[in-house]
Amino acid sequence: MTAVTVVGAGFSGAVVARELAERGLDVRVIDRREHIGGNAHDRLDAHGVLVHPYGPHIFHTNSARIYDYLSRFTGWRPYEHRVLAAVDGMLVPLPINIDTVNRLYGLQLDERTIQGFFDSVREPRERILTSEDVVVDAVGRDLYRKFFQGYTRKQWGLDPSELAASVAARIPTRTNRDDRYFTDKFQAMPLEGYTRMFERMLDHPKIAIELGVDFFRERERLRHDHLVYTGPIDAFYGHRYGPLPYRSLRFEHEHHPGTERYQAVGTVNYPNEHAYTRITEFKHLTGQAHPGTSIVREYPIAEGDPYYPVPRPENELLFKRYEALALKERDVTFVGRLAQYRYYNMDQCVGAALKAAQYVLQKTGAAPDEADALAAGLR
Ligand SMILES: Cc1cc2nc3c(=O)[nH]c(=O)nc-3n(C[C@H](O)[C@H](O)[C@H](O)COP(=O)(O)OP(=O)(O)OC[C@H]3O[C@@H](n4cnc5c(N)ncnc54)[C@H](O)[C@@H]3O)c2cc1C
């Protein structure tokens, strides 16, 4: 019987584990943390409010396949995330839309005239290489300064001119009044939370879970035919080419007894004031009824748990060197945000994990027919 160890019980590890178990492989999932769910883990805080200890996680995807896949393990609560930014003493919608511009500049623009406004303030750039280029080219320097420059410096410890264009491209500019943060077709939160969904995903007779187990400490003990690794790829290779840069966060959780609502929307961003970037109030996300409320402030830091791969060309080149080693491994598959050094959202991790599972089945030759069937299902 083919045995597989999966390092990491987050989205990437849990999906691979389930897929392999359902095809008859013996799967052991280890995680150095004392809980499942990786960074998407949620739990009740000391006051009984459902919180996300590693920062707010909002599920959104355009993929019906991924939504349907997760629906096997959870029901959903429809939820469209909204974000306000504290700028010039006001709270205005983010991404920037018609109302953001009207309120900031005291204008009365509409869908016919907003693009004319952007055209009048934008500074067209011939080549879009950095995040600064993306924003200044679209909305000009003033909006860039108000919304992006300070926030990016806090979030990444870098000026937008030092970051890949892809970072700013994640936040569009709108020429309508849509104030939703995401526009994906499916936007919802797991009905009973992420951890409950992970419990169901990992609840399979062929899956054994070991928590509080660090792969590097217990490597010698672990026996398997194949390893699936979802931790940082540079750590797997002992940082032999040097560490890959990650950005980390310090979370400051706070409960407000007797306060039903702390703020008007799920998240308020602070691009220009405070050391923290944003405050999220969990009850907006979860819909939980509770006489008090719990919030989290996020303080970006350089050292700590690796949360965000830092998207810069030189980091991508360093990753490629590690990836070249990874591609030579016959008995190890690397998948996930840290192992692939990609700024993946949860849905993208699920997609990558479904592919990785198919790859493992082919590599191990454990179930070639099933692998073909799975591959067919993925097309
Ligand atoms: C603050 C924040 C907010 C986010 N918000 C959103 C959002 O709103 N929507 C969205 O779609 N995505 C969001 N994301 C991204 C989301 O968290 C990731 O896409 C997803 O959780 C990554 O899953 P993963 O399994 O690849 O990695 P992880 O969740 O990081 O899981 C990897 C696991 O491997 C374990 N591990 C690592 N090394 C070892 C080792 N040596 N031994 C044993 N175990 C090990 C870790 O403990 C961890 O549990 C957010 C991320 C952050 C940091």
PDBQT file of the ligand as one rigid body, heavy atoms in Angstrom, charges set to zero:
ROOT
HETATM    1  C1  LIG A 401      -3.244  37.748   6.843  1.00  0.00    +0.000 C 
HETATM    2  C2  LIG A 401      -3.673  36.917   5.680  1.00  0.00    +0.000 A 
HETATM    3  C3  LIG A 401      -4.934  37.100   5.159  1.00  0.00    +0.000 A 
HETATM    4  C4  LIG A 401      -5.354  36.336   4.071  1.00  0.00    +0.000 A 
HETATM    5  N1  LIG A 401      -6.613  36.536   3.587  1.00  0.00    +0.000 NA
HETATM    6  C5  LIG A 401      -7.052  35.792   2.559  1.00  0.00    +0.000 A 
HETATM    7  C6  LIG A 401      -8.376  35.979   2.057  1.00  0.00    +0.000 A 
HETATM    8  O1  LIG A 401      -9.138  36.820   2.549  1.00  0.00    +0.000 OA
HETATM    9  N2  LIG A 401      -8.797  35.209   1.030  1.00  0.00    +0.000 N 
HETATM   10  C7  LIG A 401      -7.972  34.256   0.467  1.00  0.00    +0.000 A 
HETATM   11  O2  LIG A 401      -8.408  33.553  -0.465  1.00  0.00    +0.000 OA
HETATM   12  N3  LIG A 401      -6.701  34.051   0.924  1.00  0.00    +0.000 NA
HETATM   13  C8  LIG A 401      -6.239  34.794   1.962  1.00  0.00    +0.000 A 
HETATM   14  N4  LIG A 401      -4.968  34.592   2.438  1.00  0.00    +0.000 N 
HETATM   15  C9  LIG A 401      -4.136  33.539   1.812  1.00  0.00    +0.000 C 
HETATM   16  C10 LIG A 401      -4.393  32.173   2.451  1.00  0.00    +0.000 C 
HETATM   17  O3  LIG A 401      -4.025  32.225   3.814  1.00  0.00    +0.000 OA
HETATM   18  C11 LIG A 401      -3.541  31.135   1.731  1.00  0.00    +0.000 C 
HETATM   19  O4  LIG A 401      -3.807  31.128   0.358  1.00  0.00    +0.000 OA
HETATM   20  C12 LIG A 401      -3.758  29.718   2.250  1.00  0.00    +0.000 C 
HETATM   21  O5  LIG A 401      -4.172  29.659   3.582  1.00  0.00    +0.000 OA
HETATM   22  C13 LIG A 401      -2.464  28.981   2.075  1.00  0.00    +0.000 C 
HETATM   23  O6  LIG A 401      -2.646  27.611   2.364  1.00  0.00    +0.000 OA
HETATM   24  P1  LIG A 401      -1.389  26.649   2.362  1.00  0.00    +0.000 P 
HETATM   25  O7  LIG A 401      -1.883  25.330   2.781  1.00  0.00    +0.000 OA
HETATM   26  O8  LIG A 401      -0.644  26.741   1.074  1.00  0.00    +0.000 OA
HETATM   27  O9  LIG A 401      -0.397  27.287   3.453  1.00  0.00    +0.000 OA
HETATM   28  P2  LIG A 401      -0.593  27.473   5.020  1.00  0.00    +0.000 P 
HETATM   29  O10 LIG A 401      -1.976  27.798   5.372  1.00  0.00    +0.000 OA
HETATM   30  O11 LIG A 401       0.494  28.424   5.428  1.00  0.00    +0.000 OA
HETATM   31  O12 LIG A 401      -0.282  26.029   5.601  1.00  0.00    +0.000 OA
HETATM   32  C14 LIG A 401       1.020  25.498   5.632  1.00  0.00    +0.000 C 
HETATM   33  C15 LIG A 401       1.117  24.687   6.897  1.00  0.00    +0.000 C 
HETATM   34  O13 LIG A 401       2.380  23.993   6.878  1.00  0.00    +0.000 OA
HETATM   35  C16 LIG A 401       2.845  23.942   8.207  1.00  0.00    +0.000 C 
HETATM   36  N5  LIG A 401       4.301  23.753   8.163  1.00  0.00    +0.000 N 
HETATM   37  C17 LIG A 401       5.222  24.559   7.587  1.00  0.00    +0.000 A 
HETATM   38  N6  LIG A 401       6.459  24.060   7.792  1.00  0.00    +0.000 NA
HETATM   39  C18 LIG A 401       6.312  22.931   8.521  1.00  0.00    +0.000 A 
HETATM   40  C19 LIG A 401       7.212  21.983   9.067  1.00  0.00    +0.000 A 
HETATM   41  N7  LIG A 401       8.554  22.107   8.924  1.00  0.00    +0.000 N 
HETATM   42  N8  LIG A 401       6.717  20.928   9.749  1.00  0.00    +0.000 NA
HETATM   43  C20 LIG A 401       5.370  20.782   9.936  1.00  0.00    +0.000 A 
HETATM   44  N9  LIG A 401       4.486  21.672   9.454  1.00  0.00    +0.000 NA
HETATM   45  C21 LIG A 401       4.930  22.726   8.755  1.00  0.00    +0.000 A 
HETATM   46  C22 LIG A 401       2.456  25.283   8.804  1.00  0.00    +0.000 C 
HETATM   47  O14 LIG A 401       2.402  25.221  10.219  1.00  0.00    +0.000 OA
HETATM   48  C23 LIG A 401       1.099  25.521   8.158  1.00  0.00    +0.000 C 
HETATM   49  O15 LIG A 401       0.038  25.131   9.005  1.00  0.00    +0.000 OA
HETATM   50  C24 LIG A 401      -4.500  35.364   3.497  1.00  0.00    +0.000 A 
HETATM   51  C25 LIG A 401      -3.217  35.174   4.033  1.00  0.00    +0.000 A 
HETATM   52  C26 LIG A 401      -2.804  35.938   5.111  1.00  0.00    +0.000 A 
HETATM   53  C27 LIG A 401      -1.429  35.739   5.666  1.00  0.00    +0.000 C 
ENDROOT
TORSDOF 0
